[in-house]
Amino acid sequence: MSTFQDLGLNEELLQGITDLGFETPSEVQAKAIPILLNEETDLVALAQTGTGKTAAFGFPMLQKIDVSSRTTQGLILSPTRELCLQIANEMKAYGKYCKGLNVVAIYGGSSITDQAREVKRGAQIIVATPGRMKDMIKRRLVDITKIQYSVLDEADEMLNMGFKEDITDILSGTPDDKNTWLFSATMPREVATIAKKFMNSPQEITVGHKNESTSNVSHEYYMVNARDRYQALKRLADANPDIFSVIFCRTKRDTQKVAENLIEDGYSAGALHGDLSQNQRDIVMKQFRSRQIQMLVATDVAARGIDVDDITHVINYQLSDEIETYTHRSGRTGRAGKTGVSMVIVSKSEVRRLKSIERIINKKFELKEIPNGMAICEVQLMSLANKIHNTEINHEIDKYLEDINTLFDETSKEELIKKFFSVEFTRFFNYYQKSKNLNVAAGDPNREGRESSGSAARYFINVGEKDGFDWMKLKDFLKEVLDLGRDDVFKVDCKDTFSFFNTEKEHQEKVLAFFTDYKHEGRFVNVEITEDKPSRGGRGRGGSGGGGGRRREGGSGGDRRRSGGGERRSSGGGDRRRSSDDRPTRSRRSDGGDRDKGEFKTTHSRSGRSRRKD
């Protein structure tokens, strides 16, 4: 087993390592540090979050730069403010004995003037988020023309967040002969493109397999009806009394809603998402690190700065749009040699996405059942018993013992224990004694019970891909404006100029009433109930619900008239095949094609306005 001394680090860095309590290098450190110290080379390193990547590039950069010079020689780009600050603080800790070292963090949300002043004092290393760094370069507040070493940390996440253009612009302003070190958990096509453009014959090291999840994390999934997702979350929390977890949601709105519900139900929870101010985010993270918050509900972007080693569980309340994101989520637990559990709550329609994730992480998901109420009561009771057994006695209560003994003078030991534990047990028993079984039996993952039960209403809406929507964006738009839960809008089918979606019939009046007089970006949005009709001549899409029977007559401002079973105009050509809202791809491209007359029939409408662009 190698030591940090064996890697070739100088005495100043070894002193810092000793102070930090590091004993042996991690696998990525053992592989990367000797290469970066002994060679002037580009490097691509693939390793999971929590494996020590910052030290893997941090120690070589600190040893190679000239701390006696005030010139900026090292640039580290990271996706979020939290991660930027984390890396900067770690670099300062590594180099605490490097006299004259100045590491400056550059990020949005803080004074750009103060950051520019710090850089001007002489910053050998800058750690920055791409957006703020590009802004400072544009204002000529930093000089990166003499950069010798550049690092792209969490490269896949930066590109996923839309920083490709910023990264390209920044790196284009650095010397061609610099060394570029790219560290990433996954290797999607966009990362490979950046590597090819800005790196010269890079060496590659991989810890595990590409995109593979760490072996310290077990992967479980729980299958429930979509409407029972939140109840399932609560049961998983109750079944793990010592849980210290991050719960992932897709959107900021869902993140806030789940956190608020948990708090209302008595859990120590908090939300972390982009709509919070930086001060609010700092407070939430401080509470989470100190364990005042036991369940942190977060979006993928906001969670990038979470650097906590003791997280016991990651709970995927909703799967991300990007399958590769699961690798980053599960990497929040099982860090620093500890073990962890990654849980996924899914409906039947989402199970097949797990197969895609399994291929990426090279791990199998184990199907487990949401525990029933009595099992949770037992777990909670024994947890309380263990806490009491292990509690140190506070002798300040000695002066009250006489009164307490008098109160229980006629109570036996067995009865006293029963009374004591009944305080906690009764609370859970009363809540769970009539609880239902939340588990759903495995079946055809391509069909949801809501469809086959006939309880769903299907709608036509006159917006589509030309309006900037794909199926996921349209689903988010609908649940936002209608104030519905994510799973209340389903089977979204986005075409070129129009789309379809389903809700339960109980929401039908609400949907139609809302879109009676609604404009989106200056254009009236029309929503109609549709009814399936057989398709003719083999064209079209029979039996899946489709467009209404009204059409626009005349020019762009003309009136719309009812034409039962009539034709709806659309652009393009070819078949229209069924497209489900639970498919792994992020968008739906329309195959085009006019619909045959009589294929669909409008049965009800609440909008009488023209569909036109004002």
C-alpha positions as CSV (number, residue, x, y, z in Angstrom):
1,M,0.0,0.0,0.0
2,S,1.5,3.3,-1.1
3,T,1.8,6.4,1.2
4,F,1.7,10.1,0.4
5,Q,5.5,10.1,0.8
6,D,5.8,7.5,-1.9
7,L,4.0,9.7,-4.4
8,G,6.8,12.3,-4.5
9,L,5.2,15.2,-2.7
10,N,7.4,17.9,-1.1
11,E,7.8,18.5,2.6
12,E,5.4,21.5,2.8
13,L,2.6,19.5,1.4
14,L,3.3,16.4,3.5
15,Q,3.1,18.6,6.6
16,G,-0.3,19.8,5.5
17,I,-1.4,16.3,4.8
18,T,-0.4,15.3,8.4
19,D,-2.3,18.1,9.9
20,L,-5.4,17.1,7.9
21,G,-5.1,13.5,9.2
22,F,-4.7,11.9,5.8
23,E,-3.0,8.5,6.1
24,T,-3.1,6.7,2.7
25,P,-4.0,8.1,-0.7
26,S,-7.2,7.0,-2.4
27,E,-7.1,5.1,-5.6
28,V,-7.6,8.1,-7.8
29,Q,-4.9,10.0,-5.9
30,A,-2.4,7.1,-6.1
31,K,-2.9,7.0,-9.9
32,A,-3.1,10.7,-10.8
33,I,-0.5,12.4,-8.5
34,P,2.6,10.6,-9.8
35,I,1.6,11.2,-13.4
36,L,0.9,14.9,-12.8
37,L,4.0,15.5,-10.7
38,N,6.5,13.8,-13.0
39,E,5.1,14.7,-16.5
40,E,3.9,17.7,-18.4
41,T,0.8,16.1,-19.8
42,D,-3.0,16.4,-20.2
43,L,-5.1,14.0,-18.1
44,V,-8.6,12.7,-18.1
45,A,-9.6,11.1,-14.8
46,L,-12.9,9.3,-14.3
47,A,-13.8,8.7,-10.7
48,Q,-16.9,8.9,-8.5
49,T,-17.8,11.8,-6.3
50,G,-16.2,11.5,-2.8
51,T,-13.1,9.6,-4.0
52,G,-10.7,12.4,-3.3
53,K,-10.4,14.0,-6.7
54,T,-9.7,17.5,-5.3
55,A,-6.5,16.3,-3.7
56,A,-5.6,14.3,-6.8
57,F,-5.2,17.5,-8.9
58,G,-4.7,19.9,-5.9
59,F,-1.4,18.5,-4.6
60,P,0.4,18.4,-8.0
61,M,-0.8,21.9,-8.9
62,L,0.4,23.3,-5.5
63,Q,3.8,21.6,-5.9
64,K,4.3,22.8,-9.5
65,I,3.3,26.5,-9.3
66,D,5.7,29.2,-8.3
67,V,4.4,30.7,-5.0
68,S,6.9,33.5,-5.1
69,S,5.3,34.9,-8.3
70,R,2.0,36.9,-8.2
71,T,1.1,35.7,-11.7
72,T,-2.1,33.5,-12.0
73,Q,-0.7,30.0,-13.0
74,G,-3.6,27.7,-12.1
75,L,-7.3,27.8,-13.0
76,I,-9.8,25.4,-11.6
77,L,-13.4,25.5,-13.0
78,S,-16.3,24.0,-11.0
79,P,-20.1,24.0,-11.6
80,T,-21.4,25.6,-8.4
81,R,-20.6,28.3,-5.9
82,E,-20.6,25.7,-3.0
83,L,-18.2,23.4,-4.8
84,C,-16.0,26.4,-5.8
85,L,-15.7,27.5,-2.2
86,Q,-15.1,23.9,-1.1
87,I,-12.2,23.4,-3.5
88,A,-10.7,26.8,-2.6
89,N,-10.8,26.0,1.1
90,E,-9.3,22.6,0.5
91,M,-6.5,24.0,-1.6
92,K,-5.7,26.5,1.1
93,A,-5.6,23.7,3.7
94,Y,-3.4,21.6,1.5
95,G,-1.0,24.5,1.0
96,K,-1.0,26.0,4.5
97,Y,2.8,25.7,4.7
98,C,3.4,27.1,1.2
99,K,4.5,30.6,2.1
100,G,3.0,33.3,-0.1
101,L,0.3,31.1,-1.5
102,N,-2.9,32.9,-2.5
103,V,-6.0,30.9,-3.6
104,V,-9.0,33.1,-4.7
105,A,-12.5,31.8,-5.2
106,I,-14.6,33.6,-7.9
107,Y,-18.3,32.9,-8.0
108,G,-21.6,34.6,-8.6
109,G,-23.7,36.0,-5.7
110,S,-20.9,37.9,-4.1
111,S,-19.2,41.3,-4.8
112,I,-17.3,41.1,-8.1
113,T,-15.3,44.1,-7.0
114,D,-14.0,42.4,-3.8
115,Q,-13.1,39.3,-5.8
116,A,-11.2,41.4,-8.4
117,R,-9.3,43.1,-5.5
118,E,-8.3,39.7,-4.2
119,V,-7.0,38.6,-7.6
120,K,-5.1,41.9,-8.1
121,R,-3.2,41.2,-4.8
122,G,-1.7,38.2,-6.6
123,A,-3.6,34.9,-7.0
124,Q,-1.4,32.0,-8.1
125,I,-4.6,29.8,-8.2
126,I,-8.1,30.8,-9.1
127,V,-11.1,28.6,-8.4
128,A,-14.1,29.8,-10.3
129,T,-17.6,29.1,-11.6
130,P,-17.7,29.4,-15.5
131,G,-20.3,32.2,-15.6
132,R,-18.5,34.6,-13.1
133,M,-15.1,33.8,-14.6
134,K,-16.3,34.7,-18.1
135,D,-17.7,37.9,-16.8
136,M,-14.5,38.9,-15.1
137,I,-12.5,38.1,-18.2
138,K,-14.8,40.3,-20.3
139,R,-14.3,43.1,-17.8
140,R,-10.5,42.5,-17.9
141,L,-10.4,42.0,-14.1
142,V,-8.4,38.8,-14.4
143,D,-5.5,37.7,-16.6
144,I,-5.4,34.1,-17.6
145,T,-2.9,34.4,-20.5
146,K,-0.1,32.9,-18.5
147,I,-2.1,29.9,-17.1
148,Q,0.1,26.8,-16.9
149,Y,-2.5,24.4,-15.4
150,S,-6.2,24.3,-15.9
151,V,-8.6,21.9,-14.3
152,L,-12.2,21.1,-15.2
153,D,-13.7,19.6,-12.1
154,E,-17.1,17.8,-12.3
155,A,-16.8,18.4,-16.1
156,D,-19.9,16.3,-16.9
157,E,-22.0,18.3,-14.5
158,M,-20.8,21.7,-15.8
159,L,-21.7,20.7,-19.3
160,N,-25.1,19.3,-18.2
161,M,-25.8,22.7,-16.6
162,G,-25.2,24.5,-19.9
163,F,-21.7,25.9,-19.4
164,K,-20.2,24.5,-22.6
165,E,-20.0,27.9,-24.3
166,D,-18.6,29.6,-21.2
167,I,-15.9,26.9,-20.8
168,T,-15.0,27.1,-24.5
169,D,-14.6,30.8,-24.3
170,I,-12.5,30.7,-21.1
171,L,-10.2,28.0,-22.3
172,S,-9.8,29.7,-25.7
173,G,-8.1,32.6,-23.8
174,T,-5.5,30.4,-22.2
175,P,-2.1,29.4,-23.6
176,D,-2.1,26.4,-26.0
177,D,0.9,24.8,-24.2
178,K,-0.8,24.6,-20.8
179,N,-1.7,21.3,-19.2
180,T,-5.4,20.6,-18.9
181,W,-6.6,18.1,-16.3
182,L,-10.2,16.9,-16.6
183,F,-11.9,15.2,-13.7
184,S,-15.4,13.7,-14.1
185,A,-17.7,11.1,-12.7
186,T,-19.1,10.2,-16.1
187,M,-17.9,10.5,-19.7
188,P,-20.8,11.7,-21.9
189,R,-20.3,12.8,-25.5
190,E,-20.1,16.5,-24.5
191,V,-17.1,15.8,-22.2
192,A,-15.3,13.8,-24.9
193,T,-15.8,16.7,-27.3
194,I,-14.3,19.2,-24.9
195,A,-11.4,16.8,-24.2
196,K,-10.7,16.4,-28.0
197,K,-10.8,20.2,-28.6
198,F,-8.6,21.5,-25.8
199,M,-6.4,18.5,-24.8
200,N,-3.4,17.1,-26.5
201,S,-3.1,13.3,-26.4
202,P,-4.3,13.1,-22.8
203,Q,-3.5,10.2,-20.5
204,E,-6.6,8.6,-19.0
205,I,-7.1,7.0,-15.6
206,T,-10.3,5.3,-14.5
207,V,-11.2,4.3,-11.0
208,G,-13.6,1.3,-11.4
209,H,-15.3,1.3,-14.8
210,K,-16.5,4.4,-16.7
211,N,-19.7,5.8,-15.0
212,E,-19.7,3.0,-12.5
213,S,-21.1,3.6,-9.1
214,T,-18.9,3.1,-6.1
215,S,-18.9,-0.4,-4.5
216,N,-19.7,1.2,-1.1
217,V,-23.2,2.0,-2.2
218,S,-26.1,-0.5,-2.4
219,H,-29.0,0.3,-4.8
220,E,-32.6,-0.4,-4.0
221,Y,-35.9,0.5,-5.6
222,Y,-39.5,0.6,-4.2
223,M,-42.4,0.3,-6.6
224,V,-45.6,2.3,-5.6
225,N,-48.5,4.0,-7.3
226,A,-47.5,7.5,-8.3
227,R,-50.0,9.1,-5.9
228,D,-48.4,7.2,-3.0
229,R,-44.9,8.5,-3.6
230,Y,-44.8,10.9,-0.6
231,Q,-46.3,8.4,1.8
232,A,-43.6,5.9,0.7
233,L,-41.0,8.5,1.4
234,K,-42.3,9.0,5.0
235,R,-42.3,5.3,5.6
236,L,-38.7,4.9,4.4
237,A,-37.7,7.7,6.8
238,D,-39.6,6.1,9.7
239,A,-38.1,2.7,9.0
240,N,-34.6,4.2,9.3
241,P,-34.7,6.3,12.5
242,D,-31.1,7.3,12.2
243,I,-31.4,8.4,8.6
244,F,-29.2,11.3,7.5
245,S,-30.1,11.8,3.9
246,V,-30.3,13.8,0.7
247,I,-33.7,13.5,-1.1
248,F,-33.6,14.4,-4.8
249,C,-36.4,16.0,-6.7
250,R,-36.5,17.0,-10.4
251,T,-37.7,20.6,-10.0
252,K,-37.3,23.5,-7.6
253,R,-41.1,23.6,-7.0
254,D,-41.3,19.9,-6.1
255,T,-38.2,20.2,-3.9
256,Q,-39.8,23.1,-1.9
257,K,-43.2,21.3,-1.7
258,V,-41.7,18.0,-0.4
259,A,-39.6,19.8,2.2
260,E,-42.5,21.8,3.4
261,N,-44.7,18.7,3.7
262,L,-42.0,16.9,5.7
263,I,-41.6,19.8,8.1
264,E,-45.4,20.0,8.6
265,D,-45.4,16.2,9.4
266,G,-42.8,16.6,12.1
267,Y,-39.6,15.7,10.3
268,S,-36.3,17.7,10.6
269,A,-36.1,18.6,6.9
270,G,-35.0,21.5,4.7
271,A,-34.9,22.5,1.0
272,L,-31.9,23.4,-1.1
273,H,-32.6,24.8,-4.6
274,G,-31.8,27.7,-6.9
275,D,-34.7,29.9,-5.8
276,L,-33.2,30.4,-2.4
277,S,-30.9,33.3,-1.8
278,Q,-27.2,32.5,-1.1
279,N,-27.7,33.4,2.5
280,Q,-30.6,31.0,2.8
281,R,-28.6,28.2,1.1
282,D,-25.7,28.8,3.5
283,I,-28.0,28.6,6.5
284,V,-29.6,25.3,5.2
285,M,-26.2,23.7,4.6
286,K,-24.9,24.8,8.0
287,Q,-27.9,23.2,9.6
288,F,-27.5,20.0,7.5
289,R,-23.8,19.7,8.4
290,S,-24.6,20.1,12.1
291,R,-27.4,17.6,11.7
292,Q,-30.1,20.0,12.7
293,I,-31.6,19.0,9.4
294,Q,-31.8,15.2,9.0
295,M,-33.4,15.1,5.6
296,L,-32.2,17.6,3.0
297,V,-34.5,17.8,-0.1
298,A,-32.5,19.1,-3.0
299,T,-32.3,19.6,-6.8
300,D,-29.4,18.1,-8.7
301,V,-27.7,21.4,-9.4
302,A,-28.0,22.7,-5.8
303,A,-26.6,19.4,-4.4
304,R,-23.3,19.7,-6.3
305,G,-21.7,21.6,-3.4
306,I,-22.7,19.1,-0.7
307,D,-19.5,17.7,0.9
308,V,-20.7,15.7,3.9
309,D,-19.1,12.3,4.5
310,D,-21.7,10.7,6.8
311,I,-24.8,10.7,4.6
312,T,-26.4,7.3,5.2
313,H,-29.1,7.4,2.4
314,V,-29.7,9.0,-0.9
315,I,-33.4,8.9,-1.8
316,N,-34.4,9.5,-5.4
317,Y,-37.9,10.8,-4.9
318,Q,-38.0,11.4,-8.6
319,L,-35.6,10.2,-11.2
320,S,-33.7,12.9,-13.1
321,D,-34.2,13.7,-16.8
322,E,-30.6,12.7,-17.5
323,I,-30.0,9.0,-16.7
324,E,-26.3,9.7,-16.0
325,T,-27.2,12.1,-13.2
326,Y,-28.0,9.1,-11.0
327,T,-24.3,8.5,-10.7
328,H,-23.8,11.9,-9.1
329,R,-26.8,11.4,-6.8
330,S,-25.7,8.1,-5.5
331,G,-22.2,9.4,-5.0
332,R,-23.5,11.7,-2.2
333,T,-23.4,8.6,0.1
334,G,-20.8,5.9,0.7
335,R,-18.0,8.5,0.8
336,A,-14.6,8.3,2.5
337,G,-14.7,4.5,2.9
338,K,-18.2,4.4,4.5
339,T,-21.1,2.5,3.2
340,G,-24.4,4.0,2.0
341,V,-27.8,3.2,0.4
342,S,-29.3,4.7,-2.7
343,M,-33.1,4.3,-2.8
344,V,-35.3,5.0,-5.8
345,I,-39.1,5.4,-5.5
346,V,-40.7,4.5,-8.8
347,S,-44.1,3.9,-10.4
348,K,-44.5,1.0,-12.8
349,S,-44.0,3.2,-15.8
350,E,-40.5,4.2,-14.6
351,V,-39.1,0.7,-13.9
352,R,-37.6,0.3,-17.3
353,R,-35.5,3.4,-16.8
354,L,-33.7,1.6,-14.0
355,K,-32.5,-1.0,-16.5
356,S,-30.7,1.8,-18.4
357,I,-29.2,3.1,-15.2
358,E,-28.0,-0.4,-14.3
359,R,-26.1,-0.6,-17.5
360,I,-24.4,2.8,-16.8
361,I,-23.4,2.2,-13.2
362,N,-22.7,-1.5,-13.7
363,K,-24.7,-2.4,-10.6
364,K,-28.1,-4.2,-10.1
365,F,-31.0,-2.6,-8.3
366,E,-32.7,-4.8,-5.6
367,L,-36.5,-4.6,-5.5
368,K,-37.6,-4.1,-1.9
369,E,-40.9,-3.5,-0.3
370,I,-42.1,-0.4,1.6
371,P,-42.4,-1.6,5.2
372,N,-45.9,-2.0,6.7
373,G,-47.0,0.0,9.7
374,M,-46.3,-2.6,12.4
375,A,-42.8,-3.2,11.1
376,I,-42.1,0.5,11.4
377,C,-43.6,0.6,15.0
378,E,-41.2,-2.3,15.9
379,V,-38.2,-0.5,14.4
380,Q,-39.0,2.8,16.2
381,L,-39.6,1.0,19.5
382,M,-36.2,-0.8,19.4
383,S,-34.5,2.4,18.3
384,L,-35.8,4.2,21.3
385,A,-34.8,1.3,23.6
386,N,-31.2,1.4,22.3
387,K,-31.0,5.1,22.7
388,I,-32.2,4.9,26.3
389,H,-29.8,2.0,27.0
390,N,-26.8,3.9,25.7
391,T,-27.7,7.3,27.2
392,E,-25.3,8.6,29.8
393,I,-27.0,9.4,33.1
394,N,-27.2,13.1,34.0
395,H,-26.9,13.2,37.7
396,E,-28.6,16.6,37.8
397,I,-31.8,14.7,38.0
398,D,-30.8,13.0,41.3
399,K,-32.5,15.8,43.4
400,Y,-35.8,14.9,41.7
401,L,-35.6,11.2,42.2
402,E,-37.5,11.1,45.5
403,D,-40.6,12.8,44.0
404,I,-40.4,10.5,40.9
405,N,-40.0,7.4,43.0
406,T,-43.0,8.4,45.1
407,L,-45.1,8.9,41.9
408,F,-44.2,5.3,40.7
409,D,-44.1,3.7,44.2
410,E,-46.8,1.2,43.4
411,T,-45.7,0.6,39.7
412,S,-43.8,-2.5,38.9
413,K,-40.6,-2.4,36.8
414,E,-42.4,-4.2,33.9
415,E,-45.4,-1.8,34.1
416,L,-43.1,1.2,34.2
417,I,-41.2,0.1,31.1
418,K,-44.5,-0.4,29.3
419,K,-45.7,3.0,30.3
420,F,-42.5,4.7,29.3
421,F,-42.2,3.1,25.9
422,S,-45.9,3.4,25.2
423,V,-45.4,7.2,24.9
424,E,-43.5,6.7,21.7
425,F,-45.0,3.5,20.5
426,T,-48.6,4.7,20.7
427,R,-47.9,7.6,18.5
428,F,-46.7,5.4,15.7
429,F,-49.3,2.7,16.3
430,N,-52.2,5.1,16.1
431,Y,-50.8,6.5,12.8
432,Y,-50.0,3.2,11.2
433,Q,-52.6,0.7,12.6
434,K,-54.9,1.2,9.6
435,S,-52.3,2.0,7.0
436,K,-52.6,0.4,3.6
437,N,-50.0,-1.6,1.7
438,L,-48.2,0.8,-0.6
439,N,-46.3,-1.8,-2.7
440,V,-47.3,-2.4,-6.3
441,A,-46.9,-5.8,-7.8
442,A,-44.5,-6.0,-10.7
443,G,-46.2,-6.1,-14.1
444,D,-46.0,-4.7,-17.5
445,P,-43.8,-1.6,-17.0
446,N,-45.2,0.1,-20.1
447,R,-48.7,0.5,-18.8
448,E,-50.0,2.5,-16.0
449,G,-53.1,1.5,-14.0
450,R,-54.6,4.9,-14.6
451,E,-55.0,4.3,-18.3
452,S,-56.5,0.8,-18.1
453,S,-59.0,1.9,-15.4
454,G,-60.6,4.3,-17.8
455,S,-60.3,7.1,-15.1
456,A,-58.2,9.4,-17.3
457,A,-59.2,12.3,-19.4
458,R,-57.1,13.0,-22.5
459,Y,-56.7,16.5,-23.9
460,F,-55.5,18.3,-27.1
461,I,-53.5,21.5,-26.6
462,N,-52.4,23.8,-29.4
463,V,-48.7,24.1,-28.4
464,G,-45.8,21.9,-29.3
465,E,-42.1,21.7,-30.2
466,K,-42.3,24.9,-32.3
467,D,-43.3,26.7,-29.2
468,G,-40.1,25.5,-27.4
469,F,-41.7,22.5,-25.6
470,D,-40.6,18.9,-25.4
471,W,-42.7,16.3,-23.4
472,M,-40.9,17.1,-20.2
473,K,-41.1,20.8,-20.4
474,L,-44.7,20.7,-21.4
475,K,-45.4,18.4,-18.4
476,D,-43.7,20.8,-16.1
477,F,-45.5,23.8,-17.6
478,L,-48.9,22.1,-17.2
479,K,-48.4,21.1,-13.6
480,E,-47.1,24.5,-12.8
481,V,-50.0,26.6,-14.3
482,L,-52.6,24.1,-13.1
483,D,-51.1,23.7,-9.7
484,L,-51.1,19.9,-10.0
485,G,-48.7,17.3,-8.7
486,R,-46.0,16.0,-11.1
487,D,-47.8,12.6,-11.4
488,D,-51.2,14.2,-12.0
489,V,-50.2,15.0,-15.6
490,F,-49.1,12.0,-17.6
491,K,-48.9,10.4,-21.1
492,V,-47.7,13.7,-22.5
493,D,-47.2,13.4,-26.3
494,C,-45.5,16.5,-27.8
495,K,-45.8,17.0,-31.5
496,D,-44.6,19.8,-33.9
497,T,-47.4,22.3,-33.5
498,F,-49.7,20.6,-30.9
499,S,-49.6,18.1,-28.1
500,F,-51.7,15.7,-26.0
501,F,-51.7,14.9,-22.3
502,N,-53.8,13.1,-19.7
503,T,-55.0,13.8,-16.2
504,E,-57.4,12.0,-13.9
505,K,-61.0,12.8,-14.8
506,E,-61.4,14.5,-11.4
507,H,-59.2,17.3,-12.7
508,Q,-61.1,17.7,-16.0
509,E,-63.2,20.7,-15.1
510,K,-60.2,22.5,-13.5
511,V,-58.1,22.0,-16.7
512,L,-60.8,23.2,-19.1
513,A,-61.8,26.2,-16.9
514,F,-58.2,27.4,-16.6
515,F,-57.6,27.4,-20.3
516,T,-60.9,29.1,-21.1
517,D,-59.0,32.5,-21.5
518,Y,-55.3,31.8,-21.1
519,K,-52.4,33.3,-23.0
520,H,-48.9,32.0,-23.2
521,E,-46.3,34.5,-24.6
522,G,-49.1,36.5,-26.2
523,R,-50.9,33.6,-27.8
524,F,-54.2,32.0,-26.7
525,V,-53.8,28.4,-25.6
526,N,-56.6,26.1,-26.5
527,V,-57.3,22.9,-24.6
528,E,-59.9,20.4,-25.7
529,I,-61.0,16.9,-24.6
530,T,-60.4,14.3,-27.2
531,E,-62.0,10.9,-27.9
532,D,-60.4,8.0,-29.7
533,K,-61.7,7.1,-33.2
534,P,-60.4,4.3,-35.4
535,S,-57.8,5.5,-37.9
536,R,-58.4,5.0,-41.7
537,G,-56.2,3.5,-44.3
538,G,-53.5,2.4,-41.8
539,R,-52.3,6.0,-41.3
540,G,-52.4,7.9,-38.0
541,R,-52.5,6.5,-34.5
542,G,-55.6,4.7,-33.6
543,G,-56.6,4.0,-30.1
544,S,-54.3,6.4,-28.3
545,G,-56.3,9.6,-28.1
546,G,-55.7,12.5,-30.4
547,G,-56.6,15.9,-31.7
548,G,-59.9,17.7,-31.5
549,G,-62.3,18.1,-34.4
550,R,-62.2,21.9,-34.7
551,R,-60.0,23.7,-37.1
552,R,-59.1,27.2,-38.0
553,E,-60.8,28.6,-41.1
554,G,-59.2,31.2,-43.3
555,G,-56.3,33.4,-42.3
556,S,-54.4,33.7,-39.1
557,G,-57.0,35.8,-37.4
558,G,-60.0,33.8,-38.6
559,D,-62.7,32.2,-36.5
560,R,-62.6,28.6,-35.5
561,R,-65.7,26.5,-36.2
562,R,-66.9,23.2,-35.0
563,S,-66.5,20.4,-37.5
564,G,-67.3,17.1,-35.7
565,G,-64.9,14.5,-36.7
566,G,-63.1,17.0,-39.0
567,E,-59.5,17.4,-39.9
568,R,-56.9,19.2,-37.9
569,R,-54.0,20.6,-39.9
570,S,-50.5,19.9,-39.0
571,S,-47.1,20.1,-40.7
572,G,-44.7,17.5,-41.9
573,G,-45.3,13.9,-43.2
574,G,-45.1,10.3,-42.1
575,D,-46.5,8.2,-39.3
576,R,-47.4,9.4,-35.8
577,R,-46.4,6.8,-33.3
578,R,-47.3,6.6,-29.7
579,S,-45.0,8.5,-27.4
580,S,-45.2,7.9,-23.6
581,D,-44.3,10.6,-21.0
582,D,-42.2,8.1,-19.2
583,R,-39.6,7.3,-21.9
584,P,-36.0,8.0,-21.0
585,T,-35.3,10.5,-23.8
586,R,-35.8,14.1,-22.9
587,S,-37.8,15.3,-25.9
588,R,-40.1,14.0,-28.5
589,R,-39.6,14.8,-32.2
590,S,-42.7,14.7,-34.3
591,D,-42.7,12.4,-37.3
592,G,-45.1,14.8,-38.9
593,G,-48.0,13.9,-41.2
594,D,-51.6,15.1,-41.7
595,R,-54.2,13.2,-39.7
596,D,-56.8,11.4,-41.6
597,K,-60.3,12.9,-41.5
598,G,-62.5,11.3,-38.9
599,E,-59.6,9.9,-36.9
600,F,-60.4,12.0,-33.8
601,K,-63.6,13.6,-32.6
602,T,-63.9,16.6,-30.2
603,T,-66.3,15.8,-27.5
604,H,-66.1,18.9,-25.3
605,S,-64.5,22.3,-25.4
606,R,-64.4,25.3,-23.1
607,S,-62.5,27.7,-25.3
608,G,-64.1,29.7,-28.1
609,R,-61.1,31.9,-29.0
610,S,-59.1,31.9,-32.1
611,R,-55.8,30.2,-32.1
612,R,-53.5,32.8,-33.4
613,K,-50.3,34.5,-32.6
614,D,-50.9,38.1,-31.6
